[in-house]
């Protein structure tokens, strides 16, 4: 196999790995789009994922940024098959989101647990300050509908 073929395969593997959790992100995007259509005081943008783009763009603060009634925020979406622990290693946006929250932004992480089809949400300021290990999501607010969880945090 030539070096070019190897590079192509490595890039393809990176894109596939970066595509994990995309269905949860797509669901969130659909819900946010509906919210934007029904509420003039809400707007959002989906940010380009650095890993999925082959690391040619700088890492972003989160998957989505949003504004609601003059308040800016960031939303990171994670997806898990089962379990209730979010590993620090799976949340590289955490330090950037903490900094944004410290500057006044509403920074939220939402986890979709596929086995039970349940959403869990937390403000990054409510997470224990760690640099390794994981957070238990079992105490986070939860609902089967993302929009209800998100709106509760906005109000």
C-alpha positions in Angstrom: 0.0 0.0 0.0 1.4 3.4 -0.9 1.8 6.3 1.5 -1.1 8.2 -0.2 -3.4 5.2 0.2 -2.5 5.0 3.9 -3.2 8.7 4.4 -6.5 8.3 2.7 -7.5 5.4 4.9 -6.3 7.3 8.0 -8.4 10.3 7.1 -11.4 8.1 6.4 -11.0 6.5 9.8 -10.8 9.9 11.5 -13.9 11.1 9.7 -15.8 7.9 10.8 -14.6 8.3 14.4 -15.7 12.0 14.3 -19.1 10.9 13.0 -20.0 9.1 16.2 -22.8 10.9 18.0 -23.9 12.7 14.8 -27.4 11.3 15.1 -27.8 13.0 18.5 -26.4 16.2 17.0 -28.8 16.0 14.1 -31.7 15.5 16.5 -30.6 18.5 18.5 -30.2 20.6 15.3 -33.7 19.7 14.2 -35.2 20.7 17.6 -33.2 24.0 17.6 -34.4 24.8 14.1 -38.0 24.3 15.2 -37.4 26.5 18.2 -35.9 29.2 15.9 -38.9 29.1 13.6 -41.3 29.5 16.5 -39.4 32.1 18.6 -38.0 35.3 17.2 -35.8 35.8 20.3 -33.9 32.6 19.7 -31.1 31.9 17.1 -28.4 29.3 16.8 -25.5 28.1 14.7 -24.0 24.6 14.3 -20.3 24.7 14.4 -18.0 22.6 12.2 -16.5 19.6 14.1 -12.7 19.7 14.0 -12.2 16.0 14.0 -14.8 15.3 11.3 -13.1 18.0 9.2 -9.8 16.1 9.4 -8.4 18.6 11.9 -8.0 21.3 9.3 -10.1 23.7 11.3 -9.4 24.9 14.8 -11.4 23.2 17.6 -14.6 25.0 18.5 -16.1 25.8 21.9 -19.1 23.4 21.4 -21.3 21.8 18.7 -23.7 24.7 18.8 -23.8 28.3 19.8 -27.0 30.1 20.6 -28.6 33.4 21.6 -31.8 33.7 23.5 -33.3 37.1 24.6 -29.8 38.7 24.6 -28.0 35.8 26.4 -25.4 33.9 24.5 -24.5 30.3 25.1 -22.9 27.1 23.9 -24.3 23.6 23.7 -22.2 20.4 23.4 -23.9 17.2 22.4 -22.6 13.8 23.5 -24.1 10.4 22.8 -23.7 7.1 24.8 -25.0 3.6 24.1 -25.6 3.0 27.8 -24.3 3.9 31.1 -24.4 7.1 33.0 -20.8 8.3 33.1 -19.3 11.0 30.8 -15.5 10.5 30.6 -13.3 13.6 30.7 -11.4 12.2 27.7 -14.6 12.3 25.7 -15.3 15.9 26.5 -12.3 17.9 25.2 -14.5 21.0 24.9 -14.8 21.2 28.7 -12.0 23.7 29.4 -13.2 26.0 26.6 -16.8 25.8 27.8 -15.7 26.6 31.3 -13.9 29.7 30.1 -16.9 30.8 28.0 -19.2 30.2 31.0 -16.9 32.3 33.2 -17.3 35.1 30.7 -21.1 35.0 31.2 -22.2 32.4 28.6 -24.8 29.7 29.4 -22.8 26.6 28.6 -24.6 23.3 28.6 -23.7 19.7 27.9 -26.4 17.4 26.8 -26.0 13.6 26.7 -28.3 11.3 24.7 -28.4 7.8 26.2 -29.3 5.6 23.2 -30.4 2.4 25.1 -33.1 4.2 27.1 -33.7 7.0 24.6 -33.2 9.7 27.2 -31.6 13.1 27.2 -29.6 14.4 30.2 -28.4 18.0 30.6 -26.1 20.0 32.8 -24.6 23.4 33.0 -20.8 23.1 32.8 -20.5 25.3 35.9 -22.4 22.6 37.9 -19.8 19.9 36.9 -17.1 18.9 39.4 -13.8 20.5 38.3 -11.7 17.5 37.1 -8.9 16.9 34.7 -9.3 13.1 34.4 -11.8 10.5 35.3 -15.5 11.0 34.6 -18.8 12.7 35.7 -21.8 10.7 36.7 -24.8 11.9 34.7 -27.3 10.0 36.9 -28.0 13.2 38.9 -28.5 15.4 35.8 -31.9 16.6 34.8 -33.4 14.2 32.3 -36.3 13.9 29.9 -37.2 11.9 26.8 -37.7 15.2 24.9 -34.6 17.4 24.3 -36.7 20.5 23.7 -38.3 20.5 27.1 -34.9 20.0 28.9 -33.3 22.8 26.9 -36.2 25.3 27.4 -36.1 24.7 31.1 -32.4 25.7 31.2 -33.1 28.8 29.1 -35.9 30.2 31.2 
